[in-house]
Structures are given as structure tokens and as C-alpha cells.
Amino acid sequence: MDGGIRENDISRIVDLDRDHIWHHLTQHKPFETGEPRVIVEGRGMRVWDQKGKEHLDAVSGGVWTVNVGYGRESIANAVRDQLVKLNYFAGAAGSIPGALFAEKVIQKMPGMTRVYYCNSGSEANEKAFKMVRQIAHKRFGGKKNKVLYRERDYHGTTIGCLSAGGQDERNAQYGPFAPGFVRVPHCLEYRAQWDLSGEAYGQRAADAIEEVILAEGADTVGALCLEPVTAGGGVITPPQGYWERVQEICKRYDVLLHIDEVVCGVGRTGKWFGYQNYGVKPDMVTMAKGVASGYAAIACLVTTEDVFDMFKDDASDPMNYFRDISTFGGCTAGPAAALENMRIIEDEDLLQNTLDMGARMIENLNALADKHSVVGDVRGAGLFCGAELVQNRTTKEPAAEKKVQAVVADCMSQGVVIGATNRSLPGYNNTLCFSPALIAKADDIDHITDAVDQALSRVFG
Ligand SMILES: Cc1ncc(COP(=O)(O)O)c(C=O)c1O
């Protein structure tokens, strides 16, 4: 563990961090008496902190990002070589890695043809919202500008994205929000809003979207923005029949389908993209996190040629193109890293590994549910799994957030980093989240679920 600093200097780093760093999602008062955590090094599935303590990372860097694992020299080399050749030029011009990654990613996305680069998931979603509004102005007199989003989904941290945010606790205190965003119901069958199950529930949940479109007026609704599998809202795998009906509804009312693949994209569910599990044909897809596994900041919005064409059909109109800027969309490190990231996934057959290891994780979590009555529901797709904790299986009363966080803390003290929905959904921050790197082996999966087993025994008795 050195990371370029001498062993003795680490306490200075911790002091600097305590004195100057403002961590995301963190209340800092405890650092007045305790230490902030500093992660110093990572290799494969493991990271080491300032004390040299090893952790098995079951959340790919905390937020579903490091899909191919830590310490990949080939990605570092690809980025270095590209930076030496050309680090940056603004997106009005092209770049070699930009063109090559675009070719590679759209090969995996039949029907999609155009890639717009930017640098975070929030930014990519903002681009999509802007496109919807501009299309409304160009084609529908400005009227068809509303974006529908779903309860429990999350699309990013900016005011625009929070306006499309289905997590009330995440949004709290950040209003007022932008107009033109309208909520549709969630599709989590375990928390069913209708007395139906299976395909009937899935279709009903999709029909609820149609009801919102009709209530708003189809001529005012431009797009529907959904996560393929809801991530931070509780790892919600869609019920059967849901996506087919959603697609039909979008077609019927000429509503663009924008799929937020920021978490699911590039392998997380065992397919290149989450929507490909459900036979959906999107108009716009946004991706970030796992695109370059965190080796460089990159996000993009990928569209069909039909969407693209709407921005070039009248070249004589000086306003008729996508008048959006992304300074860091011109960084070449992103697509250079992303290309190498995809090569690794292909050459190491990581999609298949994700399916195999994801199945093992679900099996292990189901075994935990047999043993611990607090595990009310187990859900997942590939290496993207959740276990919802409840106080009572019959009433499904959610486990208290404090106790859920105690399970996370217990795992951490065992050297296993897991996640949980947190401060997102009032009363429902009760789902443990697991998203290990796609390189996970059977022993890693067992190690993670063994730690959870012990933690559940200790916290819930
Ligand atoms: C589904 C989804 N979309 C968008 C975002 C926002 O991405 P970023 O944090 O890169 O802006 C996130 C972040 O967690 C996410 O989970």
C-alpha cells in the first residue's frame, strides 16, 4: 500500500481530508472525533483503506461503477497513450477514440446510431430532456414537452434530474423543481398497488403510465424516462409483461422512450444493456458509471437516427441543431478507457460470468431468506441484486433504516463493503444492495453473502 506516498504520510492525508474534503452523501460531524475513510489502493475485487485493512468490494466502488475491477493496467495504458497523443479537443470536432468507441458501442445496440459525449449520468440525462423540449418546439409548437418519470427511479443530481426524480427523500429540501416533469407509479410487485400478480400486475403497472399520459393529454407528453431495473430505488426488476406494454403505449401516443442505463449499462445485468433483457427498442439511451469502469469520467447519450435527423432536417434554420455544449465531453481519456473496458468484457467473457455469478448470488440470498425472516424479498438481474428487509413478513412492514445501516456497518467491519438504499424513499430505505464487479468469482459471492448472514444474525438476533 503506497499509492505514491510514504507509509508514514497517510495520517497527514487523513488530516487533510478531515480538514478540507467535503464528501458526497456524508454528515461530517462524526469526523470531528473519528476518522474519515480514505481508500488508498485497489486490485481486482478488493480495496485497502488508510489502515491497510482489506475490503472485498460488493458495490463496485460504492455506486455500481468499477465493473471490470481495480488495477487494470491495460486501461491505464490506453488512457496514458491517448493523453500523450491528444488529451482534449471540444466536441465540435471528432477524435479517434471517440469515433472508435461510438462504433463499438452501437454495434451492441441494434437500432441505435448516434453517440453524444458528456461526463456524468446526470449530464447525459439532461441532454435527453433538452432534446425532448427542442423536438417539442420544432415539431409540436412547444407543446409536447413533458417528460414522464417513475416513482422510485433516480436520474441524477442536478435540479433538472431531481425534477425527474422519483425518490422524495433524495429530492427533499432541493425544490422548487423544474416544471414539465410528471410522475408515474412504480412497478415493484412486492409492494403492489393493485391486487394482481405476475404478468397481470406488470401490465397493470404499465397501464398506469397510459393513464397519466391521458390525464396530462398525449399532445403534451414528449418522452418517458425509465431505468430498466431501478437501482437506488430498491433494485426493482420489472414484472413480466411490463416492458412490452410500456413499449406499446409509447408507440401509441408518439412518446419517445428514454432508457437510463447509467447503472445497468455495459454489462451489469449480464447483457450489454439492461433494456436488452426485455426486448425493448428505445429512442434514447443514457449511460455513464460502468462505461469506463471509473478509469475516466465518461457518459453518453445514444439515439436512433430518427431522433438525430430531427436536428438536421432544416439546415437553413440557424436554430435547427442541438445547441448543447459539454466541455468535458471532449476529453479523449473517456472513450479510450471505454474502448479498452469493452475489450476486457468481451475477451474475459464477463457477460456470461455476470449471469453465472448473479445466479449464485440470488441463490445465496434466497438461502439467507430461508434462514432469516427479516429478508422479505430477493430481487436481481445479473450482478445487480437486492434483498429487502422487513420487520414482519406478513405485514411487510419495512425494517428500520438504522438497522439496515447497522447491517451495512457490520459487513464493513468484517471487511465486506455492501450498500443499502439510503435517505431516498421515506420509510422504505430497507433494501440491501449488491453489485460486485463483473469479474467476481464463486468464492467472492459466497464471502459476501456469508458476511451478510453473520451481520443479519448480529443485528436482528
Ligand atoms: C440510474 C441513474 N441515473 C443517473 C445517475 C446520475 O449519474 P451521475 O452521478 O454520474 O451524474 C445515477 C447515479 O447514481 C443513477 O443511478
Ligand as a Chemical Component Dictionary entry (heavy atoms), coordinates in Angstrom:
data_LIG
# 
_chem_comp.id                   LIG 
_chem_comp.type                 NON-POLYMER 
_chem_comp.pdbx_formal_charge   0 
_chem_comp.three_letter_code    LIG 
# 
loop_
_chem_comp_atom.comp_id 
_chem_comp_atom.atom_id 
_chem_comp_atom.alt_atom_id 
_chem_comp_atom.type_symbol 
_chem_comp_atom.charge 
_chem_comp_atom.model_Cartn_x 
_chem_comp_atom.model_Cartn_y 
_chem_comp_atom.model_Cartn_z 
_chem_comp_atom.pdbx_ordinal 
LIG C1 C1 C 0 -29.980 5.390  -12.691 1  
LIG C2 C2 C 0 -29.078 6.572  -12.518 2  
LIG N1 N1 N 0 -29.126 7.567  -13.407 3  
LIG C3 C3 C 0 -28.343 8.653  -13.310 4  
LIG C4 C4 C 0 -27.442 8.780  -12.275 5  
LIG C5 C5 C 0 -26.598 10.019 -12.185 6  
LIG O1 O1 O 0 -25.305 9.736  -12.574 7  
LIG P1 P1 P 0 -24.108 10.713 -12.122 8  
LIG O2 O2 O 0 -23.930 10.536 -10.649 9  
LIG O3 O3 O 0 -22.939 10.207 -12.936 10 
LIG O4 O4 O 0 -24.492 12.087 -12.506 11 
LIG C6 C6 C 0 -27.343 7.770  -11.322 12 
LIG C7 C7 C 0 -26.386 7.876  -10.205 13 
LIG O5 O5 O 0 -26.396 7.128  -9.258  14 
LIG C8 C8 C 0 -28.199 6.635  -11.433 15 
LIG O6 O6 O 0 -28.178 5.657  -10.507 16 
# 
loop_
_chem_comp_bond.comp_id 
_chem_comp_bond.atom_id_1 
_chem_comp_bond.atom_id_2 
_chem_comp_bond.value_order 
_chem_comp_bond.pdbx_ordinal 
LIG C1 C2 SING 1  
LIG C2 N1 SING 2  
LIG C2 C8 DOUB 3  
LIG N1 C3 DOUB 4  
LIG C3 C4 SING 5  
LIG C4 C5 SING 6  
LIG C4 C6 DOUB 7  
LIG C5 O1 SING 8  
LIG O1 P1 SING 9  
LIG P1 O2 DOUB 10 
LIG P1 O3 SING 11 
LIG P1 O4 SING 12 
LIG C6 C7 SING 13 
LIG C6 C8 SING 14 
LIG C7 O5 DOUB 15 
LIG C8 O6 SING 16 
# 
